[in-house]
């Protein structure tokens, strides 16, 4: 299940996110989700996933 929430960023930051997302064929929302996921992974804060969940998360990253 995905949760929705509001995030406020300044216009310049949004423009940079939008360009980066476009360069990687993602929506801005998808790019933000990807960046958060990568940061959590790098920090060791993600739970170990089962092979099924790993396949799903790999697809989300693509």
Secondary structure as the mmCIF struct_conf table of DSSP 4:
data_model
#
loop_
_struct_conf.conf_type_id
_struct_conf.id
_struct_conf.beg_label_comp_id
_struct_conf.beg_label_asym_id
_struct_conf.beg_label_seq_id
_struct_conf.end_label_comp_id
_struct_conf.end_label_asym_id
_struct_conf.end_label_seq_id
HELX_RH_AL_P HELX_RH_AL_P1 UNK A 11 UNK A 23
TURN_TY1_P TURN_TY1_P1 UNK A 24 UNK A 25
HELX_RH_AL_P HELX_RH_AL_P2 UNK A 28 UNK A 42
TURN_TY1_P TURN_TY1_P2 UNK A 43 UNK A 44
BEND BEND1 UNK A 46 UNK A 46
HELX_LH_PP_P HELX_LH_PP_P1 UNK A 47 UNK A 48
HELX_RH_AL_P HELX_RH_AL_P3 UNK A 51 UNK A 61
#
